[in-house]
Amino acid sequence: MEKIQIAREIYLASVKIMKKILDLLGFKMDKRTSDFKYAKSQVMDYFYEELRKEFKTLVDKKIIKKCPCGTNLRKGFKKCICGGSGYINFNTKDNK
């Protein structure tokens, strides 16, 4: 049984929450307006920046490390052990 990949789980949960917030914004605002586009970019920037900070802390504490696939947070889900987060557990072998 493979251990849970902490960065993957944090990433996927955060993206799910971010998408729900964007859905709520879209429900109240016309998605074609500059106001919606600005709000969307602000929400996305905040979520990704906070994820980067959290992942840096987890890297510094040797809980996670960069995934050899080389993906970054804003690329979305990826069929990799990291799930698109770009990080894997520190003690995970570098094979996917």
N, CA, C and O atoms as a Tinker XYZ file with bonds, in Angstrom:
   384  protein
     1  N      0.843000   -1.186000    0.000000    73     2
     2  CA     0.000000    0.000000    0.000000    64     1     3
     3  C      0.885000    1.247000    0.000000    63     2     4     5
     4  O      1.772000    1.405000    0.840000    81     3
     5  N      0.622000    2.111000   -0.952000    73     3     6
     6  CA     1.420000    3.334000   -1.061000    64     5     7
     7  C      0.944000    4.377000   -0.060000    63     6     8     9
     8  O     -0.252000    4.530000    0.192000    81     7
     9  N      1.908000    5.083000    0.498000    73     7    10
    10  CA     1.580000    6.152000    1.448000    64     9    11
    11  C      0.905000    7.316000    0.725000    63    10    12    13
    12  O      1.118000    7.541000   -0.467000    81    11
    13  N      0.102000    8.035000    1.465000    73    11    14
    14  CA    -0.554000    9.217000    0.925000    64    13    15
    15  C      0.511000   10.263000    0.582000    63    14    16    17
    16  O      1.470000   10.455000    1.330000    81    15
    17  N      0.335000   10.918000   -0.531000    73    15    18
    18  CA     1.235000   11.991000   -0.949000    64    17    19
    19  C      0.653000   13.308000   -0.428000    63    18    20    21
    20  O     -0.334000   13.816000   -0.960000    81    19
    21  N      1.271000   13.843000    0.608000    73    19    22
    22  CA     0.729000   15.000000    1.320000    64    21    23
    23  C      0.581000   16.225000    0.416000    63    22    24    25
    24  O     -0.446000   16.902000    0.471000    81    23
    25  N      1.567000   16.519000   -0.401000    73    23    26
    26  CA     1.490000   17.694000   -1.281000    64    25    27
    27  C      0.359000   17.534000   -2.293000    63    26    28    29
    28  O     -0.364000   18.487000   -2.582000    81    27
    29  N      0.213000   16.332000   -2.824000    73    27    30
    30  CA    -0.860000   16.062000   -3.780000    64    29    31
    31  C     -2.225000   16.333000   -3.142000    63    30    32    33
    32  O     -3.079000   16.982000   -3.746000    81    31
    33  N     -2.425000   15.835000   -1.925000    73    31    34
    34  CA    -3.711000   15.997000   -1.249000    64    33    35
    35  C     -3.995000   17.464000   -0.923000    63    34    36    37
    36  O     -5.119000   17.934000   -1.099000    81    35
    37  N     -2.986000   18.181000   -0.451000    73    35    38
    38  CA    -3.145000   19.609000   -0.154000    64    37    39
    39  C     -3.468000   20.374000   -1.436000    63    38    40    41
    40  O     -4.363000   21.219000   -1.459000    81    39
    41  N     -2.735000   20.069000   -2.491000    73    39    42
    42  CA    -2.919000   20.740000   -3.775000    64    41    43
    43  C     -4.331000   20.505000   -4.327000    63    42    44    45
    44  O     -5.026000   21.454000   -4.690000    81    43
    45  N     -4.743000   19.247000   -4.385000    73    43    46
    46  CA    -6.046000   18.934000   -4.961000    64    45    47
    47  C     -7.191000   19.521000   -4.136000    63    46    48    49
    48  O     -8.180000   19.990000   -4.700000    81    47
    49  N     -7.068000   19.499000   -2.813000    73    47    50
    50  CA    -8.103000   20.100000   -1.958000    64    49    51
    51  C     -8.148000   21.611000   -2.157000    63    50    52    53
    52  O     -9.229000   22.195000   -2.221000    81    51
    53  N     -6.994000   22.243000   -2.253000    73    51    54
    54  CA    -6.934000   23.699000   -2.440000    64    53    55
    55  C     -7.528000   24.109000   -3.781000    63    54    56    57
    56  O     -8.261000   25.095000   -3.862000    81    55
    57  N     -7.217000   23.363000   -4.825000    73    55    58
    58  CA    -7.752000   23.677000   -6.150000    64    57    59
    59  C     -9.276000   23.497000   -6.157000    63    58    60    61
    60  O     -9.994000   24.285000   -6.772000    81    59
    61  N     -9.752000   22.477000   -5.485000    73    59    62
    62  CA   -11.195000   22.248000   -5.402000    64    61    63
    63  C    -11.892000   23.421000   -4.708000    63    62    64    65
    64  O    -12.934000   23.890000   -5.167000    81    63
    65  N    -11.316000   23.889000   -3.607000    73    63    66
    66  CA   -11.869000   25.038000   -2.885000    64    65    67
    67  C    -11.825000   26.292000   -3.755000    63    66    68    69
    68  O    -12.795000   27.048000   -3.815000    81    67
    69  N    -10.695000   26.508000   -4.429000    73    67    70
    70  CA   -10.551000   27.675000   -5.286000    64    69    71
    71  C    -11.611000   27.648000   -6.394000    63    70    72    73
    72  O    -12.219000   28.677000   -6.690000    81    71
    73  N    -11.834000   26.498000   -6.996000    73    71    74
    74  CA   -12.829000   26.395000   -8.063000    64    73    75
    75  C    -14.232000   26.682000   -7.548000    63    74    76    77
    76  O    -15.031000   27.300000   -8.251000    81    75
    77  N    -14.543000   26.246000   -6.337000    73    75    78
    78  CA   -15.861000   26.536000   -5.752000    64    77    79
    79  C    -16.033000   28.034000   -5.529000    63    78    80    81
    80  O    -17.107000   28.582000   -5.779000    81    79
    81  N    -14.987000   28.691000   -5.063000    73    79    82
    82  CA   -15.048000   30.142000   -4.867000    64    81    83
    83  C    -15.255000   30.841000   -6.210000    63    82    84    85
    84  O    -16.051000   31.775000   -6.309000    81    83
    85  N    -14.547000   30.396000   -7.230000    73    83    86
    86  CA   -14.708000   30.994000   -8.560000    64    85    87
    87  C    -16.109000   30.737000   -9.118000    63    86    88    89
    88  O    -16.677000   31.596000   -9.792000    81    87
    89  N    -16.666000   29.553000   -8.837000    73    87    90
    90  CA   -18.040000   29.263000   -9.251000    64    89    91
    91  C    -19.023000   30.227000   -8.585000    63    90    92    93
    92  O    -19.951000   30.723000   -9.224000    81    91
    93  N    -18.805000   30.486000   -7.289000    73    91    94
    94  CA   -19.675000   31.426000   -6.576000    64    93    95
    95  C    -19.559000   32.835000   -7.153000    63    94    96    97
    96  O    -20.559000   33.538000   -7.301000    81    95
    97  N    -18.343000   33.239000   -7.475000    73    95    98
    98  CA   -18.145000   34.551000   -8.114000    64    97    99
    99  C    -18.868000   34.598000   -9.456000    63    98   100   101
   100  O    -19.527000   35.583000   -9.791000    81    99
   101  N    -18.732000   33.519000  -10.213000    73    99   102
   102  CA   -19.373000   33.447000  -11.522000    64   101   103
   103  C    -20.887000   33.457000  -11.430000    63   102   104   105
   104  O    -21.567000   33.921000  -12.345000    81   103
   105  N    -21.407000   32.954000  -10.347000    73   103   106
   106  CA   -22.854000   32.952000  -10.135000    64   105   107
   107  C    -23.374000   34.378000   -9.917000    63   106   108   109
   108  O    -24.484000   34.710000  -10.333000    81   107
   109  N    -22.574000   35.204000   -9.271000    73   107   110
   110  CA   -22.984000   36.569000   -8.948000    64   109   111
   111  C    -22.519000   37.609000   -9.976000    63   110   112   113
   112  O    -23.066000   38.710000  -10.043000    81   111
   113  N    -21.526000   37.258000  -10.758000    73   111   114
   114  CA   -20.959000   38.221000  -11.706000    64   113   115
   115  C    -20.983000   37.621000  -13.111000    63   114   116   117
   116  O    -20.897000   36.404000  -13.277000    81   115
   117  N    -21.099000   38.471000  -14.104000    73   115   118
   118  CA   -20.990000   38.029000  -15.488000    64   117   119
   119  C    -19.532000   37.657000  -15.751000    63   118   120   121
   120  O    -18.634000   38.482000  -15.583000    81   119
   121  N    -19.307000   36.420000  -16.161000    73   119   122
   122  CA   -17.933000   35.925000  -16.361000    64   121   123
   123  C    -17.183000   36.660000  -17.472000    63   122   124   125
   124  O    -15.960000   36.561000  -17.564000    81   123
   125  N    -17.899000   37.384000  -18.301000    73   123   126
   126  CA   -17.256000   38.105000  -19.410000    64   125   127
   127  C    -16.777000   39.492000  -19.026000    63   126   128   129
   128  O    -16.112000   40.160000  -19.818000    81   127
   129  N    -17.107000   39.933000  -17.818000    73   127   130
   130  CA   -16.741000   41.295000  -17.417000    64   129   131
   131  C    -15.300000   41.369000  -16.926000    63   130   132   133
   132  O    -14.707000   40.377000  -16.502000    81   131
   133  N    -14.771000   42.563000  -16.999000    73   131   134
   134  CA   -13.412000   42.775000  -16.490000    64   133   135
   135  C    -13.388000   42.637000  -14.965000    63   134   136   137
   136  O    -12.366000   42.248000  -14.399000    81   135
   137  N    -14.486000   42.949000  -14.303000    73   135   138
   138  CA   -14.549000   42.782000  -12.845000    64   137   139
   139  C    -14.385000   41.311000  -12.462000    63   138   140   141
   140  O    -13.635000   40.986000  -11.541000    81   139
   141  N    -15.083000   40.429000  -13.166000    73   139   142
   142  CA   -14.955000   39.003000  -12.872000    64   141   143
   143  C    -13.540000   38.528000  -13.177000    63   142   144   145
   144  O    -12.946000   37.802000  -12.379000    81   143
   145  N    -13.001000   38.924000  -14.307000    73   143   146
   146  CA   -11.651000   38.489000  -14.686000    64   145   147
   147  C    -10.622000   38.956000  -13.657000    63   146   148   149
   148  O     -9.692000   38.223000  -13.321000    81   147
   149  N    -10.796000   40.164000  -13.167000    73   147   150
   150  CA    -9.883000   40.675000  -12.140000    64   149   151
   151  C    -10.036000   39.875000  -10.842000    63   150   152   153
   152  O     -9.039000   39.457000  -10.254000    81   151
   153  N    -11.268000   39.662000  -10.397000    73   151   154
   154  CA   -11.511000   38.901000   -9.169000    64   153   155
   155  C    -10.954000   37.481000   -9.306000    63   154   156   157
   156  O    -10.345000   36.960000   -8.371000    81   155
   157  N    -11.158000   36.865000  -10.448000    73   155   158
   158  CA   -10.651000   35.511000  -10.691000    64   157   159
   159  C     -9.125000   35.480000  -10.590000    63   158   160   161
   160  O     -8.559000   34.593000   -9.951000    81   159
   161  N     -8.472000   36.439000  -11.215000    73   159   162
   162  CA    -7.007000   36.454000  -11.174000    64   161   163
   163  C     -6.499000   36.675000   -9.753000    63   162   164   165
   164  O     -5.485000   36.098000   -9.359000    81   163
   165  N     -7.194000   37.505000   -8.985000    73   163   166
   166  CA    -6.788000   37.750000   -7.601000    64   165   167
   167  C     -6.946000   36.499000   -6.744000    63   166   168   169
   168  O     -6.056000   36.163000   -5.963000    81   167
   169  N     -8.072000   35.811000   -6.887000    73   167   170
   170  CA    -8.305000   34.573000   -6.135000    64   169   171
   171  C     -7.249000   33.536000   -6.497000    63   170   172   173
   172  O     -6.661000   32.917000   -5.611000    81   171
   173  N     -7.005000   33.342000   -7.783000    73   171   174
   174  CA    -6.033000   32.342000   -8.229000    64   173   175
   175  C     -4.632000   32.701000   -7.747000    63   174   176   177
   176  O     -3.910000   31.838000   -7.248000    81   175
   177  N     -4.242000   33.959000   -7.892000    73   175   178
   178  CA    -2.916000   34.386000   -7.444000    64   177   179
   179  C     -2.732000   34.122000   -5.950000    63   178   180   181
   180  O     -1.687000   33.635000   -5.520000    81   179
   181  N     -3.762000   34.451000   -5.165000    73   179   182
   182  CA    -3.685000   34.237000   -3.717000    64   181   183
   183  C     -3.528000   32.754000   -3.387000    63   182   184   185
   184  O     -2.651000   32.379000   -2.609000    81   183
   185  N     -4.368000   31.918000   -3.970000    73   183   186
   186  CA    -4.300000   30.487000   -3.673000    64   185   187
   187  C     -2.939000   29.899000   -4.044000    63   186   188   189
   188  O     -2.335000   29.184000   -3.245000    81   187
   189  N     -2.463000   30.192000   -5.232000    73   187   190
   190  CA    -1.190000   29.616000   -5.664000    64   189   191
   191  C     -0.004000   30.156000   -4.864000    63   190   192   193
   192  O      0.931000   29.413000   -4.563000    81   191
   193  N     -0.040000   31.431000   -4.523000    73   191   194
   194  CA     1.050000   31.997000   -3.715000    64   193   195
   195  C      1.077000   31.365000   -2.326000    63   194   196   197
   196  O      2.147000   31.040000   -1.812000    81   195
   197  N     -0.095000   31.190000   -1.718000    73   195   198
   198  CA    -0.149000   30.561000   -0.395000    64   197   199
   199  C      0.284000   29.093000   -0.450000    63   198   200   201
   200  O      0.941000   28.611000    0.472000    81   199
   201  N     -0.076000   28.385000   -1.512000    73   199   202
   202  CA     0.392000   27.002000   -1.676000    64   201   203
   203  C      1.916000   26.958000   -1.792000    63   202   204   205
   204  O      2.567000   26.107000   -1.185000    81   203
   205  N      2.473000   27.875000   -2.570000    73   203   206
   206  CA     3.942000   27.924000   -2.704000    64   205   207
   207  C      4.600000   28.122000   -1.339000    63   206   208   209
   208  O      5.587000   27.461000   -1.015000    81   207
   209  N      4.047000   29.034000   -0.546000    73   207   210
   210  CA     4.615000   29.289000    0.786000    64   209   211
   211  C      4.521000   28.042000    1.662000    63   210   212   213
   212  O      5.486000   27.682000    2.336000    81   211
   213  N      3.374000   27.388000    1.654000    73   211   214
   214  CA     3.200000   26.175000    2.470000    64   213   215
   215  C      4.131000   25.073000    2.008000    63   214   216   217
   216  O      4.749000   24.395000    2.829000    81   215
   217  N      4.239000   24.889000    0.709000    73   215   218
   218  CA     5.128000   23.845000    0.191000    64   217   219
   219  C      6.590000   24.157000    0.501000    63   218   220   221
   220  O      7.370000   23.244000    0.772000    81   219
   221  N      6.969000   25.433000    0.465000    73   219   222
   222  CA     8.343000   25.796000    0.827000    64   221   223
   223  C      8.623000   25.420000    2.279000    63   222   224   225
   224  O      9.686000   24.884000    2.591000    81   223
   225  N      7.669000   25.702000    3.166000    73   223   226
   226  CA     7.821000   25.331000    4.575000    64   225   227
   227  C      7.973000   23.824000    4.716000    63   226   228   229
   228  O      8.828000   23.353000    5.466000    81   227
   229  N      7.146000   23.063000    3.998000    73   227   230
   230  CA     7.221000   21.595000    4.070000    64   229   231
   231  C      8.528000   21.065000    3.476000    63   230   232   233
   232  O      9.056000   20.055000    3.941000    81   231
   233  N      9.048000   21.743000    2.453000    73   231   234
   234  CA    10.352000   21.360000    1.894000    64   233   235
   235  C     11.449000   21.639000    2.918000    63   234   236   237
   236  O     12.315000   20.796000    3.150000    81   235
   237  N     11.412000   22.818000    3.526000    73   235   238
   238  CA    12.416000   23.192000    4.527000    64   237   239
   239  C     12.427000   22.223000    5.710000    63   238   240   241
   240  O     13.475000   21.981000    6.309000    81   239
   241  N     11.270000   21.675000    6.039000    73   239   242
   242  CA    11.174000   20.725000    7.155000    64   241   243
   243  C     11.397000   19.281000    6.715000    63   242   244   245
   244  O     11.242000   18.346000    7.499000    81   243
   245  N     11.763000   19.121000    5.443000    73   243   246
   246  CA    12.050000   17.804000    4.850000    64   245   247
   247  C     10.863000   16.842000    4.962000    63   246   248   249
   248  O     11.015000   15.658000    5.264000    81   247
   249  N      9.687000   17.395000    4.708000    73   247   250
   250  CA     8.476000   16.588000    4.662000    64   249   251
   251  C      8.151000   16.249000    3.212000    63   250   252   253
   252  O      7.691000   15.147000    2.912000    81   251
   253  N      8.395000   17.213000    2.308000    73   251   254
   254  CA     8.219000   16.990000    0.872000    64   253   255
   255  C      9.461000   17.463000    0.138000    63   254   256   257
   256  O     10.310000   18.155000    0.701000    81   255
   257  N      9.552000   17.078000   -1.130000    73   255   258
   258  CA    10.644000   17.526000   -2.001000    64   257   259
   259  C     10.084000   17.708000   -3.408000    63   258   260   261
   260  O      8.989000   17.239000   -3.717000    81   259
   261  N     10.854000   18.397000   -4.262000    73   259   262
   262  CA    10.427000   18.611000   -5.641000    64   261   263
   263  C     10.271000   17.267000   -6.340000    63   262   264   265
   264  O     11.077000   16.356000   -6.155000    81   263
   265  N      9.229000   17.165000   -7.140000    73   263   266
   266  CA     8.993000   15.963000   -7.933000    64   265   267
   267  C      9.879000   16.025000   -9.179000    63   266   268   269
   268  O     10.045000   17.095000   -9.765000    81   267
   269  N     10.440000   14.904000   -9.583000    73   267   270
   270  CA    11.292000   14.913000  -10.770000    64   269   271
   271  C     10.540000   15.199000  -12.075000    63   270   272   273
   272  O     11.175000   15.426000  -13.104000    81   271
   273  N      9.212000   15.193000  -12.054000    73   271   274
   274  CA     8.459000   15.469000  -13.291000    64   273   275
   275  C      8.593000   16.931000  -13.710000    63   274   276   277
   276  O      8.378000   17.262000  -14.876000    81   275
   277  N      8.949000   17.810000  -12.765000    73   275   278
   278  CA     9.211000   19.213000  -13.094000    64   277   279
   279  C      7.988000   20.085000  -13.296000    63   278   280   281
   280  O      8.122000   21.203000  -13.793000    81   279
   281  N      6.809000   19.627000  -12.936000    73   279   282
   282  CA     5.606000   20.436000  -13.114000    64   281   283
   283  C      5.569000   21.581000  -12.107000    63   282   284   285
   284  O      6.293000   21.571000  -11.112000    81   283
   285  N      4.720000   22.563000  -12.377000    73   283   286
   286  CA     4.529000   23.618000  -11.387000    64   285   287
   287  C      3.050000   23.729000  -11.053000    63   286   288   289
   288  O      2.209000   23.170000  -11.759000    81   287
   289  N      2.731000   24.437000   -9.997000    73   287   290
   290  CA     1.377000   24.478000   -9.445000    64   289   291
   291  C      0.298000   24.928000  -10.422000    63   290   292   293
   292  O     -0.822000   24.420000  -10.366000    81   291
   293  N      0.591000   25.830000  -11.283000    73   291   294
   294  CA    -0.449000   26.427000  -12.134000    64   293   295
   295  C     -0.760000   25.604000  -13.376000    63   294   296   297
   296  O     -1.599000   26.009000  -14.182000    81   295
   297  N     -0.116000   24.476000  -13.550000    73   295   298
   298  CA    -0.351000   23.658000  -14.744000    64   297   299
   299  C     -1.578000   22.764000  -14.613000    63   298   300   301
   300  O     -2.051000   22.236000  -15.619000    81   299
   301  N     -2.111000   22.575000  -13.403000    73   299   302
   302  CA    -3.282000   21.731000  -13.218000    64   301   303
   303  C     -2.924000   20.288000  -12.931000    63   302   304   305
   304  O     -1.750000   19.948000  -12.786000    81   303
   305  N     -3.946000   19.434000  -12.849000    73   303   306
   306  CA    -3.746000   18.024000  -12.514000    64   305   307
   307  C     -2.825000   17.362000  -13.524000    63   306   308   309
   308  O     -2.859000   17.664000  -14.717000    81   307
   309  N     -2.011000   16.462000  -13.024000    73   307   310
   310  CA    -1.087000   15.717000  -13.874000    64   309   311
   311  C     -1.087000   14.265000  -13.421000    63   310   312   313
   312  O     -1.124000   13.979000  -12.224000    81   311
   313  N     -1.047000   13.362000  -14.372000    73   311   314
   314  CA    -0.979000   11.943000  -14.031000    64   313   315
   315  C      0.438000   11.613000  -13.600000    63   314   316   317
   316  O      1.244000   11.089000  -14.370000    81   315
   317  N      0.707000   11.925000  -12.383000    73   315   318
   318  CA     2.014000   11.711000  -11.772000    64   317   319
   319  C      1.746000   11.508000  -10.291000    63   318   320   321
   320  O      0.677000   11.867000   -9.796000    81   319
   321  N      2.684000   10.948000   -9.599000    73   319   322
   322  CA     2.527000   10.735000   -8.163000    64   321   323
   323  C      2.259000   12.056000   -7.431000    63   322   324   325
   324  O      1.617000   12.066000   -6.380000    81   323
   325  N      2.755000   13.180000   -7.992000    73   323   326
   326  CA     2.554000   14.494000   -7.359000    64   325   327
   327  C      1.181000   15.080000   -7.665000    63   326   328   329
   328  O      0.753000   16.018000   -6.992000    81   327
   329  N      0.490000   14.555000   -8.655000    73   327   330
   330  CA    -0.841000   15.036000   -9.009000    64   329   331
   331  C     -0.872000   16.420000   -9.629000    63   330   332   333
   332  O     -1.951000   16.977000   -9.832000    81   331
   333  N      0.278000   16.986000   -9.932000    73   331   334
   334  CA     0.350000   18.334000  -10.486000    64   333   335
   335  C      0.854000   19.362000   -9.496000    63   334   336   337
   336  O      1.051000   20.526000   -9.844000    81   335
   337  N      1.066000   18.930000   -8.252000    73   335   338
   338  CA     1.559000   19.865000   -7.233000    64   337   339
   339  C      3.029000   20.211000   -7.451000    63   338   340   341
   340  O      3.484000   21.297000   -7.091000    81   339
   341  N      3.764000   19.275000   -8.045000    73   339   342
   342  CA     5.202000   19.473000   -8.248000    64   341   343
   343  C      6.041000   19.005000   -7.080000    63   342   344   345
   344  O      7.255000   19.211000   -7.070000    81   343
   345  N      5.407000   18.366000   -6.079000    73   343   346
   346  CA     6.114000   17.902000   -4.887000    64   345   347
   347  C      5.664000   16.500000   -4.509000    63   346   348   349
   348  O      4.517000   16.117000   -4.739000    81   347
   349  N      6.577000   15.747000   -3.932000    73   347   350
   350  CA     6.290000   14.405000   -3.423000    64   349   351
   351  C      6.826000   14.294000   -2.000000    63   350   352   353
   352  O      7.631000   15.117000   -1.563000    81   351
   353  N      6.379000   13.282000   -1.293000    73   351   354
   354  CA     6.887000   13.056000    0.059000    64   353   355
   355  C      8.405000   12.966000    0.034000    63   354   356   357
   356  O      8.986000   12.456000   -0.924000    81   355
   357  N      9.040000   13.456000    1.078000    73   355   358
   358  CA    10.497000   13.483000    1.152000    64   357   359
   359  C     11.099000   12.085000    1.029000    63   358   360   361
   360  O     12.148000   11.918000    0.407000    81   359
   361  N     10.461000   11.100000    1.602000    73   359   362
   362  CA    11.022000    9.752000    1.598000    64   361   363
   363  C     10.540000    8.908000    0.420000    63   362   364   365
   364  O     10.750000    7.695000    0.422000    81   363
   365  N      9.906000    9.506000   -0.576000    73   363   366
   366  CA     9.458000    8.784000   -1.756000    64   365   367
   367  C     10.623000    8.625000   -2.705000    63   366   368   369
   368  O     11.391000    9.561000   -2.928000    81   367
   369  N     10.751000    7.420000   -3.268000    73   367   370
   370  CA    11.766000    7.212000   -4.310000    64   369   371
   371  C     11.391000    8.033000   -5.521000    63   370   372   373
   372  O     10.209000    8.271000   -5.765000    81   371
   373  N     12.366000    8.466000   -6.276000    73   371   374
   374  CA    12.118000    9.351000   -7.403000    64   373   375
   375  C     11.521000    8.665000   -8.635000    63   374   376   377
   376  O     11.464000    9.274000   -9.703000    81   375
   377  N     11.088000    7.444000   -8.511000    73   375   378
   378  CA    10.424000    6.827000   -9.650000    64   377   379
   379  C      8.925000    7.067000   -9.540000    63   378   380   381
   380  O      8.377000    7.123000   -8.439000    81   379
   381  N      8.273000    7.206000  -10.674000    73   379   382
   382  CA     6.836000    7.538000  -10.669000    64   381   383
   383  C      6.014000    6.302000  -10.794000    63   382   384
   384  O      4.785000    6.377000  -10.809000    81   383
